[in-house]
Amino acid sequence: MEHIEEKIRTGELLLESTLLSEPDMTHRYGVAINTVRRAVPHLWEQGIVDAVPTKETFGIAVPEK
């Protein structure tokens, strides 16, 4: 979660960019798929990503801290 948030904050992941698929995230970050499945909804709850039903998940904004 923190890595994705940082990529949005630094501009490496642009607004409306698609995130990696769940299997790709598990491979890239070396975590279990259940970890990814908990992380993405948390990012959505924080307003960092917007999940589009039946489509991919998009990076949108990093909330002010």
C-alpha positions, 0 to 999 in steps of 0.5 A: 500500500505504501509503495503504491501511495508513494508512486502516486505522490511522486508522479511515477504512477499518474492519475488514472493509470491502471495498477498491476493485476493482483497476480502481478502485484503478488509477484512484484512485491513478494506477498500473498494474494490475500495481502493484495486483496486486503491492500487494494480495498484499504487504498480505496477507503483512503481515497488513493485509488478508485476501483471500477467494477468489472474493470481495472483499478485506477490510481487517483489521488493521495490524500493530504497528510 
